[in-house]
Amino acid sequence: MDSFLLQGAKRNMIETLRNKGITDENVLSAMEKVDRHLFVESYLWSRAYNDTPLPIHCGQTISQPSTVAFQTQLLSVGKNDKILEIGTGSGYQAAVLGAMGAKVFSVERHVDLFVKTKEIISKIDPKIILRCGDGFAGLLAFAPFNRIIVTCGAPNVPPALLSQLAPDGIMVIPVGQGKQVMKRIIKDSNGEVTEESYGDFVFVPMLEHKSKRN
Ligand code: SAH
């Protein structure tokens, strides 16, 4: 597909995001910078900028653009934030956070997906640090994080993630089995935690990874 058409489709996607209530200009401009089609197989390029999830390797999905935008907006990302993502998948969400100037760490449990995505990310944004392992354990070696984003449906808020969230930190995590409620968890400067709910979503499940430790 020609790049002129793809760039036009991307501009339409940004309009759709505005119409769906995304107002954070930093989120919109990051999503305008990152080429979503590069994160899916070429047979899907004609749909890469539709507001729909798409299949990626290992039976997983790249989240739909409005969900990526919504979670990123809730995360309230600032330049130089240190962010942990659980559920690298295609790498698209990580690349959007990287385009916002954040220092990004992302964990994926599927080895095959991890290997494929590492190759793509090394070309697009080599500063992003990817690890294969169990997201329930977080990424202790690099903790704490000011921001944590989970992009798979979690059965609960994993205690390790909560303890790796820095004071004044924010975690955005879809919680529930089958369908999820989007939660924003805010830790204040004293370590007190409050929780807000932001509607129903459907994500692929967060599953334990038994063979590897991070
Ligand atoms: N953020 C991704 C969305 C991928 S879908 C993107 O932009 O494409 C969610 C991903 O979470 C899947 O790749 C799935 O394999 C991964 N996942 C599920 N359980 C996990 C766990 N316990 N630890 C790490 N990743 C996990």
Residues whose N, C-alpha, C, O or C-beta is under 5 A from the ligand:
A	BS01	SAH	Q60 T61 I62 S63 I86 G87 T88 G89 S90 G91 Y92 Q93 V107 E108 R109 H110 G133 D134 G135 F136 T151 C152 V204 P205 M206 L207 E208 H209
